[in-house]
């Protein structure tokens, strides 16, 4: 019997550029990985703690076990 796991916010093991944070967010919400990466880069042009948020997610998000 296959048990379907709910979508979790995890960093994938492959297909990552730096740490896999944007890829994990994209996979969780069904968006394109490059779209999320572009949105993150564009958000860095605005004032705010985006880079700090990325670093926090890098350490908080678990790495996928599959």
SULKASUL-V940962 format. One record per residue. OMEGA is omega in whole degrees, -180 to 180 (none if undefined). Layout:
OMEGA  OMEGA
This chain:
179  177  180  179  175  178  179  177  -179  176  -180  -179  -179  -179  -179  177  179  -177  180  -179  -180  178  178  177  180  180  -178  -175  175  179  176  -179  -180  177  180  178  179  178  178  180  178  180  178  176  179  176  178  -174  -176  -178  177  178  178  180  178  179  179  -178  -176  -178  179  176  -179  -179  178  none
